[in-house]
Amino acid sequence: MLLSNPNKYTQDSDRAVMQFAQTAYKSVGRQGSNKKILIPLYEKLAQLVIEAQGNTPLYDYKDILPRAWNSPMKGGWKLDYVKYEIGHLISINNGGSFKPENLSFQSARCNQHLQSSLNFDETTEYRMVEEVKTRVENLFELHKSKKWLDIIKEIDSIVR
């Protein structure tokens, strides 16, 4: 079903952007009334991340079979689109954080099975595939960009 849907990677992006924002918000703790200001900023960062990933799950690449798929829980295997999960480049188990520069859009296969408690650089089989390597490099370039840094600066000014 995933192979036949041309919108399989974009159909869930609005919900995923909101989930990214909620996850990144955890990095600053409870901010009370500031949450209404911070969440839209984290949504802007999420939109930049999903664009840097080419609107594709981080570890997906073209092959005969889909390399991205959903969790079977809650009917995930019946969906004809990827229901994004927010994955950590450096896993929480290995000292990673909820900061937005540590987050990416992944499929359940990537997030729960492939990466689980591995860091992005330990998933060499998939990182060596050019498409995946490019996505990871795009994320690191994004984190140095003026757009990204300006939003982070704005977040920092609110949190302090």
MODELLER restraints for C-alpha pairs under 7 A, 6 or more apart:
rsr = mdl.restraints
at = mdl.atoms
rsr.add(forms.Gaussian(group=physical.xy_distance, feature=features.Distance(at['CA:1:A'], at['CA:80:A']), mean=5.01, stdev=0.5))
rsr.add(forms.Gaussian(group=physical.xy_distance, feature=features.Distance(at['CA:2:A'], at['CA:8:A']), mean=6.19, stdev=0.5))
rsr.add(forms.Gaussian(group=physical.xy_distance, feature=features.Distance(at['CA:2:A'], at['CA:80:A']), mean=4.73, stdev=0.5))
rsr.add(forms.Gaussian(group=physical.xy_distance, feature=features.Distance(at['CA:2:A'], at['CA:81:A']), mean=5.75, stdev=0.5))
rsr.add(forms.Gaussian(group=physical.xy_distance, feature=features.Distance(at['CA:3:A'], at['CA:66:A']), mean=6.79, stdev=0.5))
rsr.add(forms.Gaussian(group=physical.xy_distance, feature=features.Distance(at['CA:5:A'], at['CA:80:A']), mean=6.28, stdev=0.5))
rsr.add(forms.Gaussian(group=physical.xy_distance, feature=features.Distance(at['CA:5:A'], at['CA:81:A']), mean=6.93, stdev=0.5))
rsr.add(forms.Gaussian(group=physical.xy_distance, feature=features.Distance(at['CA:8:A'], at['CA:80:A']), mean=6.43, stdev=0.5))
rsr.add(forms.Gaussian(group=physical.xy_distance, feature=features.Distance(at['CA:8:A'], at['CA:81:A']), mean=3.91, stdev=0.5))
rsr.add(forms.Gaussian(group=physical.xy_distance, feature=features.Distance(at['CA:8:A'], at['CA:82:A']), mean=5.69, stdev=0.5))
rsr.add(forms.Gaussian(group=physical.xy_distance, feature=features.Distance(at['CA:9:A'], at['CA:55:A']), mean=6.14, stdev=0.5))
rsr.add(forms.Gaussian(group=physical.xy_distance, feature=features.Distance(at['CA:9:A'], at['CA:56:A']), mean=5.70, stdev=0.5))
rsr.add(forms.Gaussian(group=physical.xy_distance, feature=features.Distance(at['CA:9:A'], at['CA:81:A']), mean=6.28, stdev=0.5))
rsr.add(forms.Gaussian(group=physical.xy_distance, feature=features.Distance(at['CA:9:A'], at['CA:82:A']), mean=5.76, stdev=0.5))
rsr.add(forms.Gaussian(group=physical.xy_distance, feature=features.Distance(at['CA:10:A'], at['CA:55:A']), mean=6.46, stdev=0.5))
rsr.add(forms.Gaussian(group=physical.xy_distance, feature=features.Distance(at['CA:11:A'], at['CA:81:A']), mean=6.44, stdev=0.5))
rsr.add(forms.Gaussian(group=physical.xy_distance, feature=features.Distance(at['CA:12:A'], at['CA:82:A']), mean=6.91, stdev=0.5))
rsr.add(forms.Gaussian(group=physical.xy_distance, feature=features.Distance(at['CA:12:A'], at['CA:83:A']), mean=5.84, stdev=0.5))
rsr.add(forms.Gaussian(group=physical.xy_distance, feature=features.Distance(at['CA:12:A'], at['CA:84:A']), mean=6.83, stdev=0.5))
rsr.add(forms.Gaussian(group=physical.xy_distance, feature=features.Distance(at['CA:16:A'], at['CA:84:A']), mean=5.82, stdev=0.5))
rsr.add(forms.Gaussian(group=physical.xy_distance, feature=features.Distance(at['CA:17:A'], at['CA:43:A']), mean=5.87, stdev=0.5))
rsr.add(forms.Gaussian(group=physical.xy_distance, feature=features.Distance(at['CA:17:A'], at['CA:46:A']), mean=5.40, stdev=0.5))
rsr.add(forms.Gaussian(group=physical.xy_distance, feature=features.Distance(at['CA:17:A'], at['CA:47:A']), mean=6.46, stdev=0.5))
rsr.add(forms.Gaussian(group=physical.xy_distance, feature=features.Distance(at['CA:18:A'], at['CA:43:A']), mean=6.26, stdev=0.5))
rsr.add(forms.Gaussian(group=physical.xy_distance, feature=features.Distance(at['CA:20:A'], at['CA:46:A']), mean=6.00, stdev=0.5))
rsr.add(forms.Gaussian(group=physical.xy_distance, feature=features.Distance(at['CA:20:A'], at['CA:86:A']), mean=6.11, stdev=0.5))
rsr.add(forms.Gaussian(group=physical.xy_distance, feature=features.Distance(at['CA:21:A'], at['CA:39:A']), mean=5.70, stdev=0.5))
rsr.add(forms.Gaussian(group=physical.xy_distance, feature=features.Distance(at['CA:21:A'], at['CA:42:A']), mean=4.65, stdev=0.5))
rsr.add(forms.Gaussian(group=physical.xy_distance, feature=features.Distance(at['CA:21:A'], at['CA:43:A']), mean=5.12, stdev=0.5))
rsr.add(forms.Gaussian(group=physical.xy_distance, feature=features.Distance(at['CA:21:A'], at['CA:46:A']), mean=6.60, stdev=0.5))
rsr.add(forms.Gaussian(group=physical.xy_distance, feature=features.Distance(at['CA:22:A'], at['CA:39:A']), mean=6.92, stdev=0.5))
rsr.add(forms.Gaussian(group=physical.xy_distance, feature=features.Distance(at['CA:23:A'], at['CA:98:A']), mean=6.38, stdev=0.5))
rsr.add(forms.Gaussian(group=physical.xy_distance, feature=features.Distance(at['CA:24:A'], at['CA:42:A']), mean=6.69, stdev=0.5))
rsr.add(forms.Gaussian(group=physical.xy_distance, feature=features.Distance(at['CA:24:A'], at['CA:98:A']), mean=5.27, stdev=0.5))
rsr.add(forms.Gaussian(group=physical.xy_distance, feature=features.Distance(at['CA:24:A'], at['CA:99:A']), mean=5.43, stdev=0.5))
rsr.add(forms.Gaussian(group=physical.xy_distance, feature=features.Distance(at['CA:24:A'], at['CA:100:A']), mean=5.20, stdev=0.5))
rsr.add(forms.Gaussian(group=physical.xy_distance, feature=features.Distance(at['CA:25:A'], at['CA:39:A']), mean=6.84, stdev=0.5))
rsr.add(forms.Gaussian(group=physical.xy_distance, feature=features.Distance(at['CA:26:A'], at['CA:98:A']), mean=6.15, stdev=0.5))
rsr.add(forms.Gaussian(group=physical.xy_distance, feature=features.Distance(at['CA:27:A'], at['CA:98:A']), mean=4.89, stdev=0.5))
rsr.add(forms.Gaussian(group=physical.xy_distance, feature=features.Distance(at['CA:27:A'], at['CA:99:A']), mean=5.20, stdev=0.5))
rsr.add(forms.Gaussian(group=physical.xy_distance, feature=features.Distance(at['CA:38:A'], at['CA:155:A']), mean=6.56, stdev=0.5))
rsr.add(forms.Gaussian(group=physical.xy_distance, feature=features.Distance(at['CA:41:A'], at['CA:151:A']), mean=6.63, stdev=0.5))
rsr.add(forms.Gaussian(group=physical.xy_distance, feature=features.Distance(at['CA:45:A'], at['CA:148:A']), mean=6.75, stdev=0.5))
rsr.add(forms.Gaussian(group=physical.xy_distance, feature=features.Distance(at['CA:49:A'], at['CA:104:A']), mean=6.83, stdev=0.5))
rsr.add(forms.Gaussian(group=physical.xy_distance, feature=features.Distance(at['CA:49:A'], at['CA:139:A']), mean=6.65, stdev=0.5))
rsr.add(forms.Gaussian(group=physical.xy_distance, feature=features.Distance(at['CA:50:A'], at['CA:105:A']), mean=6.68, stdev=0.5))
rsr.add(forms.Gaussian(group=physical.xy_distance, feature=features.Distance(at['CA:52:A'], at['CA:135:A']), mean=6.70, stdev=0.5))
rsr.add(forms.Gaussian(group=physical.xy_distance, feature=features.Distance(at['CA:52:A'], at['CA:138:A']), mean=5.58, stdev=0.5))
rsr.add(forms.Gaussian(group=physical.xy_distance, feature=features.Distance(at['CA:52:A'], at['CA:139:A']), mean=5.95, stdev=0.5))
rsr.add(forms.Gaussian(group=physical.xy_distance, feature=features.Distance(at['CA:53:A'], at['CA:135:A']), mean=5.00, stdev=0.5))
rsr.add(forms.Gaussian(group=physical.xy_distance, feature=features.Distance(at['CA:53:A'], at['CA:138:A']), mean=6.96, stdev=0.5))
rsr.add(forms.Gaussian(group=physical.xy_distance, feature=features.Distance(at['CA:57:A'], at['CA:68:A']), mean=7.00, stdev=0.5))
rsr.add(forms.Gaussian(group=physical.xy_distance, feature=features.Distance(at['CA:57:A'], at['CA:105:A']), mean=5.52, stdev=0.5))
rsr.add(forms.Gaussian(group=physical.xy_distance, feature=features.Distance(at['CA:57:A'], at['CA:106:A']), mean=4.49, stdev=0.5))
rsr.add(forms.Gaussian(group=physical.xy_distance, feature=features.Distance(at['CA:57:A'], at['CA:107:A']), mean=5.76, stdev=0.5))
rsr.add(forms.Gaussian(group=physical.xy_distance, feature=features.Distance(at['CA:58:A'], at['CA:104:A']), mean=6.89, stdev=0.5))
rsr.add(forms.Gaussian(group=physical.xy_distance, feature=features.Distance(at['CA:58:A'], at['CA:105:A']), mean=6.07, stdev=0.5))
rsr.add(forms.Gaussian(group=physical.xy_distance, feature=features.Distance(at['CA:58:A'], at['CA:106:A']), mean=5.35, stdev=0.5))
rsr.add(forms.Gaussian(group=physical.xy_distance, feature=features.Distance(at['CA:58:A'], at['CA:132:A']), mean=6.33, stdev=0.5))
rsr.add(forms.Gaussian(group=physical.xy_distance, feature=features.Distance(at['CA:58:A'], at['CA:135:A']), mean=6.45, stdev=0.5))
rsr.add(forms.Gaussian(group=physical.xy_distance, feature=features.Distance(at['CA:59:A'], at['CA:106:A']), mean=6.95, stdev=0.5))
rsr.add(forms.Gaussian(group=physical.xy_distance, feature=features.Distance(at['CA:59:A'], at['CA:110:A']), mean=6.33, stdev=0.5))
rsr.add(forms.Gaussian(group=physical.xy_distance, feature=features.Distance(at['CA:59:A'], at['CA:126:A']), mean=6.32, stdev=0.5))
rsr.add(forms.Gaussian(group=physical.xy_distance, feature=features.Distance(at['CA:59:A'], at['CA:132:A']), mean=5.52, stdev=0.5))
rsr.add(forms.Gaussian(group=physical.xy_distance, feature=features.Distance(at['CA:60:A'], at['CA:67:A']), mean=5.13, stdev=0.5))
rsr.add(forms.Gaussian(group=physical.xy_distance, feature=features.Distance(at['CA:60:A'], at['CA:68:A']), mean=5.49, stdev=0.5))
rsr.add(forms.Gaussian(group=physical.xy_distance, feature=features.Distance(at['CA:60:A'], at['CA:132:A']), mean=6.83, stdev=0.5))
rsr.add(forms.Gaussian(group=physical.xy_distance, feature=features.Distance(at['CA:61:A'], at['CA:67:A']), mean=6.23, stdev=0.5))
rsr.add(forms.Gaussian(group=physical.xy_distance, feature=features.Distance(at['CA:61:A'], at['CA:131:A']), mean=6.12, stdev=0.5))
rsr.add(forms.Gaussian(group=physical.xy_distance, feature=features.Distance(at['CA:61:A'], at['CA:132:A']), mean=6.78, stdev=0.5))
rsr.add(forms.Gaussian(group=physical.xy_distance, feature=features.Distance(at['CA:68:A'], at['CA:107:A']), mean=5.43, stdev=0.5))
rsr.add(forms.Gaussian(group=physical.xy_distance, feature=features.Distance(at['CA:68:A'], at['CA:109:A']), mean=5.96, stdev=0.5))
rsr.add(forms.Gaussian(group=physical.xy_distance, feature=features.Distance(at['CA:68:A'], at['CA:110:A']), mean=6.95, stdev=0.5))
rsr.add(forms.Gaussian(group=physical.xy_distance, feature=features.Distance(at['CA:69:A'], at['CA:82:A']), mean=6.19, stdev=0.5))
rsr.add(forms.Gaussian(group=physical.xy_distance, feature=features.Distance(at['CA:69:A'], at['CA:107:A']), mean=5.80, stdev=0.5))
rsr.add(forms.Gaussian(group=physical.xy_distance, feature=features.Distance(at['CA:69:A'], at['CA:108:A']), mean=6.10, stdev=0.5))
rsr.add(forms.Gaussian(group=physical.xy_distance, feature=features.Distance(at['CA:69:A'], at['CA:109:A']), mean=5.59, stdev=0.5))
rsr.add(forms.Gaussian(group=physical.xy_distance, feature=features.Distance(at['CA:70:A'], at['CA:76:A']), mean=5.18, stdev=0.5))
rsr.add(forms.Gaussian(group=physical.xy_distance, feature=features.Distance(at['CA:70:A'], at['CA:77:A']), mean=5.88, stdev=0.5))
rsr.add(forms.Gaussian(group=physical.xy_distance, feature=features.Distance(at['CA:70:A'], at['CA:82:A']), mean=6.10, stdev=0.5))
rsr.add(forms.Gaussian(group=physical.xy_distance, feature=features.Distance(at['CA:70:A'], at['CA:83:A']), mean=6.19, stdev=0.5))
rsr.add(forms.Gaussian(group=physical.xy_distance, feature=features.Distance(at['CA:70:A'], at['CA:107:A']), mean=6.14, stdev=0.5))
rsr.add(forms.Gaussian(group=physical.xy_distance, feature=features.Distance(at['CA:70:A'], at['CA:108:A']), mean=4.94, stdev=0.5))
rsr.add(forms.Gaussian(group=physical.xy_distance, feature=features.Distance(at['CA:70:A'], at['CA:109:A']), mean=6.46, stdev=0.5))
rsr.add(forms.Gaussian(group=physical.xy_distance, feature=features.Distance(at['CA:71:A'], at['CA:77:A']), mean=6.56, stdev=0.5))
rsr.add(forms.Gaussian(group=physical.xy_distance, feature=features.Distance(at['CA:71:A'], at['CA:108:A']), mean=5.38, stdev=0.5))
rsr.add(forms.Gaussian(group=physical.xy_distance, feature=features.Distance(at['CA:82:A'], at['CA:107:A']), mean=6.38, stdev=0.5))
rsr.add(forms.Gaussian(group=physical.xy_distance, feature=features.Distance(at['CA:83:A'], at['CA:107:A']), mean=6.67, stdev=0.5))
rsr.add(forms.Gaussian(group=physical.xy_distance, feature=features.Distance(at['CA:84:A'], at['CA:105:A']), mean=6.04, stdev=0.5))
rsr.add(forms.Gaussian(group=physical.xy_distance, feature=features.Distance(at['CA:84:A'], at['CA:106:A']), mean=5.61, stdev=0.5))
rsr.add(forms.Gaussian(group=physical.xy_distance, feature=features.Distance(at['CA:84:A'], at['CA:107:A']), mean=5.17, stdev=0.5))
rsr.add(forms.Gaussian(group=physical.xy_distance, feature=features.Distance(at['CA:85:A'], at['CA:105:A']), mean=5.99, stdev=0.5))
rsr.add(forms.Gaussian(group=physical.xy_distance, feature=features.Distance(at['CA:85:A'], at['CA:106:A']), mean=5.29, stdev=0.5))
rsr.add(forms.Gaussian(group=physical.xy_distance, feature=features.Distance(at['CA:85:A'], at['CA:107:A']), mean=5.76, stdev=0.5))
rsr.add(forms.Gaussian(group=physical.xy_distance, feature=features.Distance(at['CA:85:A'], at['CA:108:A']), mean=6.20, stdev=0.5))
rsr.add(forms.Gaussian(group=physical.xy_distance, feature=features.Distance(at['CA:85:A'], at['CA:111:A']), mean=6.91, stdev=0.5))
rsr.add(forms.Gaussian(group=physical.xy_distance, feature=features.Distance(at['CA:86:A'], at['CA:103:A']), mean=6.41, stdev=0.5))
rsr.add(forms.Gaussian(group=physical.xy_distance, feature=features.Distance(at['CA:86:A'], at['CA:104:A']), mean=5.73, stdev=0.5))
rsr.add(forms.Gaussian(group=physical.xy_distance, feature=features.Distance(at['CA:86:A'], at['CA:105:A']), mean=5.08, stdev=0.5))
rsr.add(forms.Gaussian(group=physical.xy_distance, feature=features.Distance(at['CA:86:A'], at['CA:106:A']), mean=6.03, stdev=0.5))
rsr.add(forms.Gaussian(group=physical.xy_distance, feature=features.Distance(at['CA:87:A'], at['CA:103:A']), mean=5.62, stdev=0.5))
rsr.add(forms.Gaussian(group=physical.xy_distance, feature=features.Distance(at['CA:87:A'], at['CA:104:A']), mean=5.23, stdev=0.5))
rsr.add(forms.Gaussian(group=physical.xy_distance, feature=features.Distance(at['CA:87:A'], at['CA:105:A']), mean=6.07, stdev=0.5))
rsr.add(forms.Gaussian(group=physical.xy_distance, feature=features.Distance(at['CA:87:A'], at['CA:106:A']), mean=5.83, stdev=0.5))
rsr.add(forms.Gaussian(group=physical.xy_distance, feature=features.Distance(at['CA:87:A'], at['CA:111:A']), mean=5.56, stdev=0.5))
rsr.add(forms.Gaussian(group=physical.xy_distance, feature=features.Distance(at['CA:88:A'], at['CA:102:A']), mean=5.43, stdev=0.5))
rsr.add(forms.Gaussian(group=physical.xy_distance, feature=features.Distance(at['CA:88:A'], at['CA:103:A']), mean=4.71, stdev=0.5))
rsr.add(forms.Gaussian(group=physical.xy_distance, feature=features.Distance(at['CA:88:A'], at['CA:104:A']), mean=6.26, stdev=0.5))
rsr.add(forms.Gaussian(group=physical.xy_distance, feature=features.Distance(at['CA:89:A'], at['CA:102:A']), mean=5.20, stdev=0.5))
rsr.add(forms.Gaussian(group=physical.xy_distance, feature=features.Distance(at['CA:89:A'], at['CA:103:A']), mean=6.05, stdev=0.5))
rsr.add(forms.Gaussian(group=physical.xy_distance, feature=features.Distance(at['CA:89:A'], at['CA:104:A']), mean=6.91, stdev=0.5))
rsr.add(forms.Gaussian(group=physical.xy_distance, feature=features.Distance(at['CA:89:A'], at['CA:119:A']), mean=5.63, stdev=0.5))
rsr.add(forms.Gaussian(group=physical.xy_distance, feature=features.Distance(at['CA:89:A'], at['CA:120:A']), mean=5.02, stdev=0.5))
rsr.add(forms.Gaussian(group=physical.xy_distance, feature=features.Distance(at['CA:90:A'], at['CA:96:A']), mean=4.59, stdev=0.5))
rsr.add(forms.Gaussian(group=physical.xy_distance, feature=features.Distance(at['CA:90:A'], at['CA:102:A']), mean=6.42, stdev=0.5))
rsr.add(forms.Gaussian(group=physical.xy_distance, feature=features.Distance(at['CA:90:A'], at['CA:119:A']), mean=4.58, stdev=0.5))
rsr.add(forms.Gaussian(group=physical.xy_distance, feature=features.Distance(at['CA:90:A'], at['CA:120:A']), mean=6.39, stdev=0.5))
rsr.add(forms.Gaussian(group=physical.xy_distance, feature=features.Distance(at['CA:91:A'], at['CA:117:A']), mean=5.40, stdev=0.5))
rsr.add(forms.Gaussian(group=physical.xy_distance, feature=features.Distance(at['CA:91:A'], at['CA:118:A']), mean=6.22, stdev=0.5))
rsr.add(forms.Gaussian(group=physical.xy_distance, feature=features.Distance(at['CA:91:A'], at['CA:119:A']), mean=5.61, stdev=0.5))
rsr.add(forms.Gaussian(group=physical.xy_distance, feature=features.Distance(at['CA:93:A'], at['CA:117:A']), mean=6.12, stdev=0.5))
rsr.add(forms.Gaussian(group=physical.xy_distance, feature=features.Distance(at['CA:101:A'], at['CA:143:A']), mean=6.39, stdev=0.5))
rsr.add(forms.Gaussian(group=physical.xy_distance, feature=features.Distance(at['CA:115:A'], at['CA:123:A']), mean=6.74, stdev=0.5))
rsr.add(forms.Gaussian(group=physical.xy_distance, feature=features.Distance(at['CA:126:A'], at['CA:132:A']), mean=6.52, stdev=0.5))
rsr.add(forms.Gaussian(group=physical.xy_distance, feature=features.Distance(at['CA:127:A'], at['CA:133:A']), mean=4.97, stdev=0.5))
rsr.add(forms.Gaussian(group=physical.xy_distance, feature=features.Distance(at['CA:142:A'], at['CA:148:A']), mean=6.52, stdev=0.5))
